[in-house]
């Protein structure tokens, strides 16, 4: 290895460059002074000094020496004498001298290339292959060696941490590249001055925190004539083009937003990821796209809604979906589009917006706000997945879950089913015992006593013993009855339209209150249209909705045996309308029953079975019309069929 020093190769380079720089200063003297001849001999000695050793370390040291000792650097940077520039083309700037030293030492300047292909419709009609070809043509003309090609395909220019862009800059930061080449400034960034400053710091070798130079500068070029060797004019041109790219991006965003708003107001789909439960489909009239129900994701929405209404927590649904490998909404859409899946997991934070959105009603929304037409009514964009009544029930269930103070991944099997035998408040499951002694047990505890809501003195009940008792009581009472599925027959009325019109009117009145007269005039036409609509709908006749029960072909006993999870059995109990009052019992048998409440407070329910066993006493309540639903016989509302009940139980006629 050759050590560079004052008498070594780098010293010769410094001396030769000083001679060339002195001639350069003479050339920039006032116009009255005669111009000296072109210092070709000085340039020859500069090249000879650079080639005196083949060591890369020597050439790098020489380049460093140039940056520190070359007196011709600054005057060359502003030199614009055409005749002189033809011979000193490579020596216009410090970087030009370094390029010439590298070339003279047998190494071509190393170039790192960057290409960004945007999917924006308003971008120039360029292809990825075409841009890459332009970059490589530039490298051939300038004599650069391509060391890397970094591509960002389909990523916005407003994203500054694009993988290709970051790697491109790192090539300069870490000394792998002497030249950074891009197709155009708007391919580098569309953030304007913010990112332009970052690129300039890298190009000039500066620390962005201190502004001090910490590494050798690199050359920055594009295929449209931008070149950092052009001195101050380069900076002005670069910054202006960066700001123009930012401005154009904002115009594209504004145009896109106006286009999407027009499409939404017309009930059409403007693009992007569709709401969960729907998919885009080309309109039959050939005018753009529309949303239609997607059978796969609609089935998932239906399952989620049924489980929420059945009492499942959102967390338990997410855990179940993740265990089953159900694709998240984003992965479901990416799969439909043929893209690689992100393998994201279901979370309650993603589930809540789906259930809260009115898109399930087929209504168009923007940033959570309902889009309204010229008459002030919500814009219908697709067929509804849920009815308004179903959607309202879901909101009530979500509100109830949000008020819970404690949530667990696995819902208690009797949550919302078992109540305290003394005060009537709900009981919840707790874990009691020692882990070390392996004697931990689950108990149901009265909420009123635990949270001191009243003076209840009820003792906790063993969860496993209560569950066994509830199962035996249920199957003994209704095990051979067929499960009937409730089907809602919608009313033939305009009640829902009237309600929507009234809500829309209240919303417009709220928005227009206190606004200037010019804005009030815009709202006034919608308000008057809604008032006429409300009057017209109020005069139309109405018929009430009804519920029919249809057979499922399966008895309660069969369904109970098939439901092998606690959540499934809990949903079954809730759908059947089962209510249980439970407490501690001193002994077994009916004599141990001390339940003070025999008749339920609710006229729709009646106690059908009492039992006491293993220190637990309970009364089971069932809907009065459960037998009628199962048999279709009104007489079953009056008396239950006699059957052999459990030892220590008492049957009561309804």
Helices and strands as residue ranges (DSSP letters): H 9-27, H 40-50, H 56-69, H 73-77, H 82-85, G 89-91, H 94-104, E 110-117, H 128-142, E 145-153, H 163-173, E 179-182, H 185-188, H 193-203, E 219-222, G 228-230, H 232-265, E 278-282, E 289-293, H 295-309, H 314-324, H 329-336, H 348-356, G 358-361, E 365-366, E 369-370, H 388-402, E 418-420, E 427-432, E 441-446, H 447-450, E 461-462, H 463-478, E 482-489, H 495-512, H 517-538, E 546-555, H 556-562, H 566-576, E 579-584, G 590-592, E 605-613, E 616-623, H 626-631, G 634-637, E 649-651
